[in-house]
Amino acid sequence: MFNILIADPLSEDGIQPLRAADNMNIVVDTGLKPEELMEKIGKFDALLVRSQTKVTREIIEQASNLKIIARAGVGVDNIDLEAATENGIIVVNAPNGNTNSAAEHTMAMIMSLSRNIPQAYLSLKEKKWDRKKYVGVEVKNKTLGIVGLGRIGAEVAYRAKGQRMNVIAYDPFLTKEKADNMGIGYGTLDEVLEAADFITIHTPLLKETKHMIDSDAFGKMKDGVQIVNCARGGIIDEDALYHAIVSGKVAGAAMDVFEEEPFTDHRLLELPEVIATPHLGASTFEAQETVAIDVSHDVAGFLNGEPVKNPVNLPSLPKEILNTIEPYFNLSEKLGEFLIGRTEDVAEEINISYAGDLYDVEVAPLSRNAVKGFLKRHLGDHVNDVNALYLAERKGISIHENKTASTKGFTNLISVEVVMKSGKRSVSGTLLNGLGARIVKVDGYNVDVTPKGHIVVINHKDIPGVIGKMGSLLARHEINIATMQVDRSDIGGNAIMMLTVDRHLDEKELDTLKELEEIYEVTAIDL
């Protein structure tokens, strides 16, 4: 008999898969204080939560019998994943449960925005009958720009086509072939912003996407554009949005998420062109029930010896394997992170190679880690060691792994290559005794760079004076060079320069470097 603790409110229908199992003793005890949960958790085999209960390291370390933690929702930010993994506890969530609800809410916001429905209702509540003031626009034949074409973005695209809208989408993993198969347009971020009458956001909030829609982005849009954000607060710069609405550039905005939540006052809500809801994208009875059903099935199956469908962390590896590959975990992830910074086109393949000491070692966890590093720039915390290969496959990226006993000049070597229609990029790294991780090859050039901090990669002509010009430009911007590596294909041919610098370079500073006629390409990568 397994003991199950449900610590946050879940629907009765949602936990029916657990009730249906004849070896589950279910205890529903919600609203527990941390010290109360610590006292009780030791006798339970499974813990089900939503977002209210914080499953901290202290709680996990008291959970002597706990085998699985289930989060009835998309994120797991309220669960200490590292502590769970260290203690051999698997964590699962329900990443697909709110897709339909979020897509429907987005479409409801688009329709409400286009027809001024909330404003007209409030006017009637004030005993006014003002038809002329609330004349709207049809969405038929209008262009909907979708920024982020994951599960929710794709569902919005299908629904918008049903409203006979023209759809154009941007996503870093979207290919023209996939867009054609969906019957939608394909463009860069700028092309989507320039073409759209309505724009809806469906990306995670990451360092790269924070304030993605800023004053510069608004400047590229059509006059009278309408904006919808049911994804994450912070993707749209709210100050820039306010000024874009006041200036007349943006005709209306529908917001379900904000940078600071909850709040009682927000100046965007003072504008009659803005409609808003309090983060209701996933708030439907069906979504709440679906996520509970999904994790209940996973818990019941796992406790009875079946594999889980939506794992978030990895179960503990045998100690002898872990001891061998653990030193390479950071290196493999950093190689993936470095490579995505050099990937200017949609990835089709990722090839991961192991040489030397890694030939007869179980390297699958390292491959997953490298793919995770490659994907997380665009997918954020949604990608992890467990789902990285699955998410890559969903994005149309095939993963290949191979090993060779040849040392290739190094005791150990991990190489990661991305294949795109426009070409290939590659990076190789090794562990040096006493010195730690090193990047030793980039696109075939020999280098020696520690994979951390702020790195600038410069492809240039191998002619005298380039290094001096580069140093002078960086000095002009008060950017200090910590290390420099240079290699070339042949005398007077192509060359590469890799710098580690003391701070991040912004786009304007990079553009200044690109103006040098000897420079082919400049990339800034933060590891």
N, C-alpha and C positions, 0 to 999 in steps of 0.2 A: 504494500500500500504506500503510495507516494503522497506526501503532504504538500499542498499548493497554497500559497498565500497570495491573495489579491489585495494589494495595498492601496489602489486607487479605484474610483468608481468605474466599473465596466458594465455594459448592458448584460442582462440575463441571457439574451439570445447569443451574445458574443462569446460567452463562456460555455455554451452548450456542448462544444466538442470535448471539454473537460468533464462536464457532467455525464456525458455519454460513456466515458471510460469507467470501467468497474473497479479500477485500482487507484482512483484519485480521491483523496480526502481534501475537499476544498474549504478554505477558511477565508471569508471576506472580512477584512478588518482595515477600513480606510481611515485616513486622517491621523495616522500614527506619528508621534513626534520621533525625531531621530533616535533618542535614547530608548524609546519604547520598541522601535523596530530592531535596534541592536539586541535588546533583551530577548525578543521573540524569534529572530531569524534563524537561530541555530537548529531548530527542529524541522525546518522546511527544505524540501527538495527543489522547489521552483518558486520564483517570485514574479508576479505580473504587476506592472505599473503603467501609468501614463506619464504625464510630465510633472505631476505634483510631487511625487516622492523622489528624493535625491538618494541614489544608491551610492554611497561614498565608500572609500577604501576602508574606513573604520567599520562600516556595516558589513562589508564583504568579508573582512577578516574575522568577524564573529559568526559567519555563515558556514559552519563546519560541515553541513550536509548539502549545501546548495549546489545544484548541478546546472541550472539554467535560469537566466533572467530574461524576461520578455517585456519589451516596450511596445505597448499598443499605440503605435504612431510611427512617424517617419524618422525622427532624429533619435539620438541616444546621448544627448549632451548632459542628461541628468544621471548618467551611469558612468562610473569609473571603469573604463574598458581595460586599462592597463592592469588594474587590481584584479578584475575578473579573470583576465587571461592568465596572470601569474598564479591564481588560485584554481586554474583548470575549470572555470565556469564559463559556459558558452552563453553569449548574448545574442538575442534575435530581436528583430523589429518587423514592421509591416510597411515596406516602402511603397507599395502600390495601392494601399487602401483608400487614399484620398484623391487619387488622380481624377476620377470622374467628377467628384464634388468641386474640386478646384477649377476644373475646366468649365463646368456649368456656371460657377460663380463669376468667372471671367466673362463669359458670354452675357450673363445677366448685367454685369457692370457696363459692358459695351453698349447693350441695348438701352439701358437706363440713361447712359451718358448721351447717346445720340438723340434721344427723345425727351430729355429733361424731365424724366418721370418723377424723381424725388422732389425737384424744385416745384413742379406743378402740383404735386400732392400737398406740399407744405403751404402753397398759395391757397389751395382750396380749404385747408384747415384754418386759414386766416380769413375765411369767408370772402375770398376774392374769386372772380371768374375772368381770368386774363389769358385768353387763348393766343393772342398775338405775341405775348412776351415769351411763350414757351414753344415756338415753332422749332421743330427739330430737323434732322437730316436722315435720309434713308441710308442703310448700310449696304444695300444692293449696289454692286458695281464699284463700291469703294475699296481701296487697298488696305488690307490689314497687314502691318509689319509685325512679325513675331521675333523677338530677341530671345533665343534659347528654345531649341526644338527637342527637348527631352520628352518624357511621357506626357506631361501636362501640356506643353506647347504643341505637341502633335495632336492631342485630343482637341485643343482649341482650333487648330488648323482644319480638322475634319468638320467641326461644327460651323466654322466661319464659311467654309465652302457650301455648306447646306443653306446658309443665308445668302448665297450667291455673291459673296465677297471675293475679291482677288486677294490671294495670300502670297506674301513674299517673306522668307525667313532667313535669319542668320543664326548659325550655330558653328562653333569651331570644329565639330565633327560631322557636319552636314556636307554631303557631296552633291554635285549637280544631278547625278544619276538617281540618288535617293529622292531628291526634291522632285525630279521628273516623275518618278514612280508614284509619288504622293499627289501629283497634279498641282504643285505649288511652285512659286518662283524661288530662285536661289540668289543670294547676294551677300556682299560684305556687310558689315555693320553700317558703314556709311551709306551704302546703296539702299539698305532697308530704311534707314532714317530719312533719306531723301525722297523715297517713293511713297511712303505710307500716309494715308489719311487718318488711320488709327494705329497706335503702337501699343503692344502689350508685352510685358516683361515676364520671362520664365527662366531665369538663371539663378543659381545659388549665389549667396552673398559671399564673395571672396575678396582678397586684396585687389585682384585684377578687376572685379566687377563693382567694387564700392564706388559710388558716384559715377558709374559708367555713363549715365544720362545726366550730363552736366550742362553748363551754359554753352560750351562749344557744340555739344550734341544738339541742343535745342536750335542753335544757329543753322544747322544743316537741314532741319525739318521744314516741311511746307508750312506756310502761314495757315493758321486755323486747324492745326493737327490736334488730335485728341489722344490722351495718354491713359493707360490702365496699368496698375501694378498690383497684382495679387500674388506676388512671389515673396520677396523679402524687402523689408525696409532698409534703406541705405543704398540700394542700387540706383535710385533716383536722388539727385541732390535736391533736397526739398526747398532750399533757398533759391536755387536756380529755377526750379519749377514755379515757385511763387512769382518771381520777376517775369518769367516767360508768360504767365497767365495775365499778370497786370499789364504787360506791354501789348497784349493781344496776339502774340506769337502762337500761344497754345489756347485753343478755344475751350477746352475742358479737360478735367482730369478725374479719374475714378481710382480711389486709393483704398485698399484693404489692409495695407501694411505700412508701418512708419518706422523711422529710425529709433524713436524712443516710444516704447509701449509699456504699460498703458499711459494715457495722459488725459487730462481734463480740459485742456485748452491747447489749440494749435492754430496758428494764423492762416494756414491753408484753408481751414474750415470757415474762415471769415469771408472767403471768396465765393460768390454765387455760382461760379463755374465749376466748383469742386463738389463731388459727391464722395462719400466715404462709408466704410463699414469697419467694425472693430475686430479685424483679423478673423473673418468668418469663412475663409476659403475651404477649410476642411470640416466646417461645423454643420454637418447634416447627420441625421439619425443613421442613414445608411453607411456613411463613412465611418462613424464611430463604431458601428456594429461590425463593419467589414474588417477594420484593423484588429478588433478584439477576436474575431473568428480566426483571422490569419495566424495570430500569435498563439491562440489556444490550440490550434491544430499542430503548430510547431512544438509546443510544450508537450502535448499528449504523445505525439509521435516520437520525440526525442527520448522521453522517459521510458518508452517502450522499445527503444533500440533502433528507431528509424532515423535517417538523416534529416536535418532541418532544411527548410527551403530558403529562409532569409537570415543566415548567420551574419553577424557584424564583426565578430572577432574570431581568432583562430584558437582551437583547443591547444593545450600544451603539447609540444613536441617531445619525443623521447630525449632524455637529458644528453645522451651521447651525440645525437644529431644536432641538438640545439647548441651545444658547446662548440661544435665544429663550424657551424654557419653563422652563429650570432655575430661574430666580428664583421661579417660582410653585410649585415642588414642595412646599416646606415649608408654604406657605399652604394649598394644596389639601388636604393631609393633616390639618392642624390644623382646617380647617372640618369635615371628617368626624368627627374626634375630638370637637369641640365639640358637633356635632349629636347624636351617640349619647348624650352626657350629658343631652340634653334630650328624649330619646325614651323615653316611658313605656309604650309599647305595642309590639306586634310590627310591624315595618316591612313594608310591602307594595310600596312604590315608592321609589326615590331619583331625583330629577330634578336634573340638574346643568346650569347655564346659564352661558354666557360672553358678555361684552359688551365693546365698545370694542376695544382693541388686540388682543384674543384672537380676534377674529372670523375672521380668515383665517390662523390658526395651527393646526398639528396639536396638538389638545388631548387626544387619547385617553389619553396617559400621565398627564395631570393628573386625568382622570376616574377612572382606575384607582387613582390615589393617594388621591383623596377617598374612594372606596369602601373602600379598605384602612384608612384612618383610622377610618371608621365601624365596620368589622367587628372591628378588632383588640382592642377592649376586651373582647370575649367570646371571640375566637378566638386572640388572642395571636400568637406568631411563626408560627403555621401559615398566616396570611394574608400575602401579599406582593403586589408590584406586578403580578405575572404572573397569579396565580390569584384575585385579588380579585373580578373580575366573575363568574368561574365559581362561586366559593363563594357569592356573593350570589344567583345563580340557583338554586343547590342549596337555599338557605334560603328560596326562594320570593319573593325580592325582585327586581322588575324595575327595570332601570336605563335611564334616558332622558337623552339629551344634546341640547342645542340651543344655537345661537349667534345673536347679533344684533349688527349693526353699531352699534346705538344705544349711546351712552356711558352712558346712565342717570345722568348727573351725574358719572361717574368715567372716568378715562382707561382703566382696566381694571377688570373686576369678575367675580368668580366667585361664583355663588350655588348653594347646595346645599339641597334640600328633601326631607324625608322625609314620605311619606304613610302614615298608619295608619288603622285603622278609627275610632279615636277623634278623628282630626283630622290636622293638618299642623304641622310645625315647619320653620323655615327659618333659614339664616344666610348672610350675604354678606360677602366680604372683598375687599380690594384691596391693591395695593402703592403706597405713596406715596414719591415721590422723596426720598431722604435720610432717610426715617423707617421704611422697611421695611413689613412686613405689618401690616394692620389688619383687625379685624372692624368692619364699618360698619353692618350691619343684623342684627337678631335678631327674627324673627317680625314683620317690617315696621316695627319701631321703629328709629330712627336712633341709633347709638352710635359710639364711637371707642375701641376697646380693642385692645391688643397681644395676639395669640393665644399667650400663654405664661404659665406660672406658675399661681397659684391664683386662680380666677375664681368669684365668687358671683353668680348671676342671680336676681333677686327680682322677681316680678310682684306688684303691689300697687295699692291704690286711690290715686288722685291727690287726696290730701287733706293739709292742713298737718300737720306733726309726724312723718310717717312716717320721714323721713331721720334726724331726731333720735333717735327711739326705736331705730332700727336701729343707729345709731352707739353709743348707750349700751349696748345689749346686747352688741355686739361688744367694746366696751371692758371690760365685765364679765368676758368670757372672755379678755381680754388678746390680742385679735386686732387687729392694726394694719391700717388701710386705706391702700393705696398710691395707688389712683385710684378715682374714682367717675364714672359716666355715668348720666344720667337722661333718659328721654323719655316722652311720654304720647300717648294717642290723641286726647284732648280734655280740656278743663278739667273736673276732677271725675270723669273716666272712669277707664279702666285705664292703668297706667303700668308702666314697667320700670326697674329699677335694676341696673346692672352694676358690681360692685366687684372690684378686684384686691386681694388681701390677702397677708400675709406667710407664711401657713402654711395647710395643709389644715384644713378644718372636718370634725369627725367627726359621726356621725349625731345624737348627743345635742345638740351645739351647733346643728345645723341644726333639730332639733325645737324648740329654744328660740325660734329666729327665727320658726318657723311658728306659734307660739302667739299672735303679735300678730294681732289681729282684722283689721287692715288688709292683711294679707299673704295672697295667694292661693297662692303657690308659691315655694319656695326650692330652688335647685339649685346644688350645688358641683361644679365641673369643674376638673380638674387637667390642664394642657396642658404 
